[in-house]
Each structure stands twice: as C-alpha cells, then as structure tokens.
Amino acid sequence: MTWRNAQLRWRDLISITLGLAIGISAFSLAAPRLMTKLTGVEGSFRAERCEGQEDWDGVRKRACAGSFTAADGSFTIYPIAAEGLFETDPAGPVASRVDGPSADEAVRPGLMSLATLLGIGLIGFAYPLWVLFAVTRDLLARRRRRRGADTTPAASPAVPAAVPGTTRTNSGVRWIHAVPIAVSIAGGIFMCHVAVPRLITQLTGVEGTFRAERCVWGEPDSDGDRTMKCTGDFTASDGSFTLGGIKIDGSFDDRPKEPVRSRVSGPSAEHAVQMDIAGSLAPIGLGLTAFAFPAWALTAATRDALARRRTAPADNGPTDPNSWGPLPSR
C-alpha cells in the first residue's frame, strides 16, 4: 500500500459531506419523536377536529387536532396536534405519548412511523463510516510495513511506462460511490419536483388573494417548531373566478387574519402558492448541488473509459491486497 491509498480526494470529501448532511438531517428530525415514543408521558389523545391532507405519496388522509390527557390524570393539554395522519377520523381515545405538559404534539406508539427517516439516516452515515474504517485500516497497515522496512531493505519499485496521450486510466469512481450517487440523484429529483412547479406558478400564474378558513397545526420543522397549514378561498385579482376549499402552499406561524397575496396555476388549480420566490429558489439550488457529484462521476467515468479504449492501459503492477481504502491502489 502506498501513501495514496490513505488519502481522500475531493470527490470523496464531497461524498462524505453529503452523507453526513443527509444522516444528521434525518436523525435530527427523528430523534425528538423517538425520545418521546420511548420515554414520554403516557396518555390518550381525543380528536376534536380533522381535515383532509395528502401524505408524501399523494394519498388523502386525515390530520387531527384535539386534546391529550395523561394516564395518571396529572395534566391535560388543549389544543394539541396528533403525530402523522389517520386513515379515518378516530372515533375514540388514541394511545399516545407527549414529552411533557408543554408539548405541542402527541405521538403514537410504534417505530414504523420513523422507519423512513431512520433508514435514510443510516444510509447517509454508511459511506462516511466505511471511509473512516478503510482509511484507519490502511494507515495502520502502512505503519506496520514501515516498521518492517527498517529491518529489511526494500527493492526499488519499477516505474511503469506512461501511455502516450493519457494522464490517467482510472476515474476513481468505484461501486461504493453508487450509494452517494443514488442518494444525490434522488434528492435532486425530489427537490426540483417540489420547487419547479411552485416557481413556475409564482412567475406565470394568476394573481389574487387567499383568505384562510380552516387551519391545523402541521409537522414540526427542522428546528422543532410547529406551523399551521391552511385551507380557504382564493379570488383572482380581476374577479374572473373564485376557488373554494383550496389549500395554500407553505405554512404560517399563526392563522392569517388578513388576505394573503398569492397565485394559482389556473381556474382548476388545487392549491395556491405564496409569493416567496426565495422559498422556491433555495430547494432548486440544493437540487442542482445534489446533481453536481453524479454529473461529475458520469463525466469522469465516461472520459476515462473512452481513453482506455483508445490506448492500451499502463501496466501498474498487482493491486495491493491489503488496501481497503476508498481509492484504487494503482
């Protein structure tokens, strides 16, 4: 193994940073609920009002708010939102837990609701952990070989002949990079899928005002703060049409009492969007950033594959069997 085996190239640092960002984000969202599920105060949740809401795959379900009563009767919280969505309006008490008397969300037993976030977090941490293990192992192997070289003179390695017209024959993209590449592509597609239609509506849609009629507390954001999701009526500025019972994209800290300036894609729109263009550009930027590493990996691998077809590969000698590093030994 050579010194090159224990080094990380910039593409590996990008993969590690991306994996850590995904893992930390997923676990930061799941950790508060997980702790509440495991150590929270037991009690029951009673739904008092429920409204239709689409889940992540577009299926209409019910988001509910109501009251929570501790099992020992020590306190009651009202109003409070229930974790997740229900298939139908709950007819009776629902076993739940809260993190204390000041909680704003009641979570239901079971870890399946967190399985997706926990799985994404583990996938995000997988590559950085593998790199840490691989580099540590290679550094220890190099240290052992140096100790052996002090007592046994090593033969001078033969310098391989360079192939005319080529500077490299291996892009460094290996199967282990498939995980960050796949996660980057999925993240980029999701970000653009969410933000691009919203930006198009903000730029070219029909302008008007939205009046909130019903609002419910939504899921906690990345800081753990809860915001409100609202439905109401949208009226075009020219009075050409009015849409009743329409949702508005985005969230509010409190129920809006005044009309909200917004736009819709047309008279058949299912939701209105607020005029916050920065809120659309930010996820698009993140999506394009996520596409950067897969695009570079495809370009590098294609370029080097074509170079190897045009010229014979250099004979760099046998691969080091002790190298587990993220880079080729050649």
C-alpha positions in Angstrom: 0.0 0.0 0.0 1.3 3.5 -0.8 0.6 6.8 0.8 -2.0 7.5 -1.9 -4.2 4.7 -0.5 -4.8 6.5 2.8 -5.6 9.9 1.2 -9.0 11.2 0.3 -9.6 13.0 -3.0 -12.0 15.9 -3.2 -14.7 13.8 -4.7 -14.6 11.5 -1.6 -14.8 14.6 0.7 -18.0 15.7 -1.3 -19.5 12.2 -0.8 -18.6 12.2 2.9 -20.1 15.7 3.4 -23.2 14.8 1.6 -23.7 11.6 3.5 -23.1 13.4 6.9 -25.6 16.2 5.9 -28.3 13.6 5.0 -27.7 11.5 8.1 -27.6 14.4 10.5 -30.7 16.0 9.0 -32.7 12.7 9.1 -31.7 11.9 12.7 -32.3 15.4 13.9 -35.9 15.1 12.6 -36.5 11.7 14.0 -34.6 12.0 17.4 -37.2 14.2 19.3 -40.1 11.9 18.3 -38.1 8.8 19.1 -37.2 10.0 22.6 -40.9 10.9 23.2 -42.0 7.4 22.0 -39.5 5.7 24.3 -39.6 8.0 27.4 -42.6 10.3 27.1 -45.6 10.6 29.4 -48.3 8.1 28.5 -51.9 9.1 28.0 -54.7 9.3 25.4 -55.4 11.7 22.6 -59.0 12.6 21.6 -59.6 14.1 18.2 -61.9 17.1 18.1 -61.4 18.3 14.5 -59.9 16.6 11.5 -59.2 17.8 8.0 -58.1 16.1 4.8 -54.4 16.2 3.9 -52.2 14.4 1.4 -49.4 12.3 2.6 -46.0 12.1 0.9 -47.3 9.8 -1.9 -50.4 11.9 -2.6 -53.0 9.7 -0.7 -55.7 11.7 1.0 -55.8 11.1 4.8 -56.9 12.9 7.9 -54.8 15.3 10.0 -56.3 15.8 13.5 -56.0 18.1 16.5 -57.7 17.8 19.9 -56.7 17.2 23.5 -54.3 14.9 25.4 -54.9 13.6 28.9 -52.1 12.0 30.9 -52.7 8.4 32.1 -52.3 9.5 35.7 -54.6 12.5 35.2 -51.8 14.9 36.2 -52.4 17.3 33.3 -54.4 17.9 30.1 -53.1 19.6 27.0 -55.5 21.5 24.7 -55.2 22.2 21.8 -52.6 19.7 20.6 -52.0 18.0 17.3 -51.6 14.3 16.7 -48.5 12.9 15.0 -48.9 11.9 11.4 -52.1 11.2 9.5 -55.1 8.9 10.1 -56.9 6.8 7.6 -60.3 8.0 9.0 -61.3 10.2 11.9 -60.5 8.4 15.2 -63.8 7.6 17.0 -62.3 7.2 20.5 -59.2 7.8 22.5 -55.9 7.0 20.8 -53.0 5.8 23.0 -50.3 8.4 22.7 -47.3 10.0 24.5 -46.0 13.5 24.9 -42.7 14.9 26.1 -44.3 16.9 28.9 -47.1 19.3 30.0 -46.0 21.9 27.4 -45.9 19.6 24.5 -47.5 20.6 21.2 -47.7 17.2 19.6 -48.9 13.8 20.8 -47.0 10.9 19.2 -48.4 7.4 18.8 -46.7 4.2 19.9 -44.6 2.2 17.4 -41.4 3.0 15.5 -42.7 2.3 12.0 -43.6 6.0 11.5 -39.9 6.8 11.9 -38.6 3.9 9.9 -38.2 6.0 6.7 -36.2 8.8 8.5 -34.1 6.3 10.4 -33.3 4.4 7.2 -32.3 7.5 5.3 -30.1 8.5 8.3 -28.3 5.1 8.3 -27.8 5.2 4.5 -26.4 8.7 4.8 -23.9 7.7 7.5 -22.9 4.4 5.8 -20.3 5.8 3.4 -18.6 8.2 5.9 -18.3 5.3 8.4 -16.9 3.0 5.7 -14.3 5.6 4.7 -13.3 6.1 8.3 -12.8 2.4 8.8 -11.0 1.9 5.5 -8.6 4.9 5.9 -7.8 3.8 9.5 -7.0 0.3 8.4 -4.8 1.5 5.6 -2.9 3.9 7.9 -2.2 1.1 10.4 -1.1 -1.3 7.6 1.3 1.4 6.2 2.7 1.9 9.7 3.3 -1.8 10.1 5.1 -2.0 6.7 7.3 0.9 7.6 8.4 -0.9 10.7 9.3 -3.9 8.7 11.2 -1.8 6.1 13.5 -0.6 8.8 14.9 -4.1 9.2 14.5 -5.4 5.6 15.8 -3.3 2.7 13.0 -2.9 0.1 13.7 -3.2 -3.6 13.3 -0.1 -5.7 9.9 -0.2 -7.4 9.8 -0.2 -11.1 8.4 2.9 -12.7 5.6 2.0 -15.1 5.9 3.4 -18.6 3.4 6.1 -19.3 0.9 5.6 -22.0 1.3 8.3 -24.7 -1.6 10.7 -24.8 -3.1 9.8 -21.4 -2.7 11.2 -18.0 -4.9 8.7 -16.1 -6.6 5.4 -16.7 -8.9 5.2 -13.7 -11.6 7.8 -12.8 -11.6 6.7 -9.1 -15.4 6.1 -9.3 -16.0 2.7 -7.6 -19.0 0.7 -6.7 -19.0 2.1 -3.2 -19.8 5.5 -4.7 -23.1 4.2 -6.0 -24.8 4.9 -2.6 -24.0 8.7 -2.5 -24.6 8.9 -6.3 -28.1 7.3 -5.9 -28.9 9.4 -2.9 -27.8 12.6 -4.7 -29.9 11.9 -7.7 -33.0 11.0 -5.6 -32.5 14.2 -3.5 -32.0 16.4 -6.6 -35.1 15.0 -8.4 -37.2 15.4 -5.2 -36.1 19.0 -4.7 -36.7 20.0 -8.3 -40.0 18.1 -8.4 -41.3 20.1 -5.4 -39.9 23.5 -6.2 -40.0 23.9 -10.0 -43.9 23.8 -10.4 -44.1 26.2 -7.5 -41.7 28.6 -9.1 -43.5 28.4 -12.5 -46.8 29.3 -10.7 -45.1 32.2 -8.9 -43.8 33.6 -12.1 -46.6 33.0 -14.6 -49.7 32.1 -12.5 -52.9 34.1 -12.0 -52.5 36.7 -9.2 -55.1 37.0 -6.4 -55.7 36.8 -2.7 -56.2 33.9 -0.4 -58.4 34.0 2.7 -57.9 31.3 5.3 -61.0 29.5 6.5 -59.5 26.5 8.4 -56.0 26.0 9.8 -54.4 23.0 11.5 -51.0 22.5 13.1 -48.6 20.7 10.8 -45.5 18.6 11.3 -42.5 20.2 13.2 -39.9 21.8 11.0 -36.2 21.2 11.2 -36.0 23.4 14.3 -38.8 21.5 16.0 -41.2 24.4 15.7 -44.8 23.7 14.6 -46.5 25.8 12.0 -50.0 26.0 10.6 -51.3 24.6 7.3 -54.4 26.4 6.0 -57.2 26.0 3.5 -59.6 28.7 2.4 -60.8 30.6 -0.7 -58.8 32.1 -3.5 -60.1 35.0 -5.5 -58.4 36.2 -8.7 -57.4 39.9 -8.8 -59.6 40.5 -11.8 -62.6 38.7 -10.2 -62.7 36.2 -13.1 -63.0 33.2 -10.8 -63.0 32.1 -7.1 -61.7 28.7 -5.8 -63.3 27.5 -2.6 -61.7 25.0 -0.2 -58.3 25.4 -1.7 -55.0 24.8 0.1 -52.2 27.3 0.1 -48.6 26.2 -0.2 -46.3 26.9 2.7 -47.1 27.4 6.3 -47.9 30.2 8.8 -46.8 30.8 12.4 -50.4 31.8 13.3 -53.7 31.8 11.5 -53.6 34.6 8.9 -56.3 37.2 9.6 -55.8 39.3 6.5 -55.9 38.2 2.8 -52.6 36.7 1.7 -51.2 37.7 -1.7 -50.8 34.5 -3.8 -51.1 32.9 -7.2 -52.6 29.8 -8.7 -51.9 28.0 -12.0 -55.4 28.5 -13.3 -59.2 28.1 -12.5 -58.7 24.3 -12.0 -55.8 24.6 -9.5 -55.7 22.5 -6.4 -53.6 24.8 -4.3 -52.3 28.4 -4.2 -48.7 29.5 -3.7 -47.4 32.4 -1.7 -45.2 35.0 -3.4 -42.0 33.8 -1.7 -39.7 33.2 -4.7 -36.7 32.7 -2.4 -38.5 29.7 -0.9 -38.6 28.1 -4.3 -35.0 29.0 -5.4 -33.5 27.6 -2.3 -34.6 23.9 -2.9 -33.8 24.3 -6.6 -30.3 25.3 -5.7 -30.0 22.4 -3.3 -31.3 20.1 -6.1 -28.7 21.3 -8.6 -26.0 21.0 -6.0 -27.1 17.4 -5.3 -26.8 16.7 -9.1 -23.2 18.0 -9.2 -21.4 14.9 -7.9 -23.4 12.4 -10.1 -22.8 14.5 -13.1 -19.1 14.8 -12.4 -18.8 11.0 -11.8 -20.6 10.2 -15.0 -18.3 12.6 -17.0 -15.1 11.3 -15.4 -16.0 7.6 -15.8 -17.1 8.1 -19.4 -14.0 10.1 -20.3 -11.6 7.6 -18.8 -13.4 4.6 -20.3 -13.1 6.2 -23.8 -9.4 6.9 -23.1 -8.8 3.3 -22.2 -10.4 2.1 -25.4 -8.2 4.4 -27.5 -4.9 3.3 -25.8 -3.7 0.3 -24.0 -3.7 0.6 -20.2 -0.4 1.0 -18.4 0.9 -2.0 -16.5 0.9 -0.6 -13.0 1.7 -3.9 -11.3 -0.5 -6.0 -9.0 -3.1 -4.4 -6.7 -2.2 -4.2 -3.0 -4.4 -6.9 -1.4 -4.2 -5.1 2.0 -5.8 -1.9 0.7 -9.4 -1.2 1.8 -9.2 2.5 1.1 -11.7 4.4 -0.9 -9.3 4.9 -3.8 -7.7 2.3 -6.2 -4.3 1.0 -5.2 -3.0 1.5 -8.7 
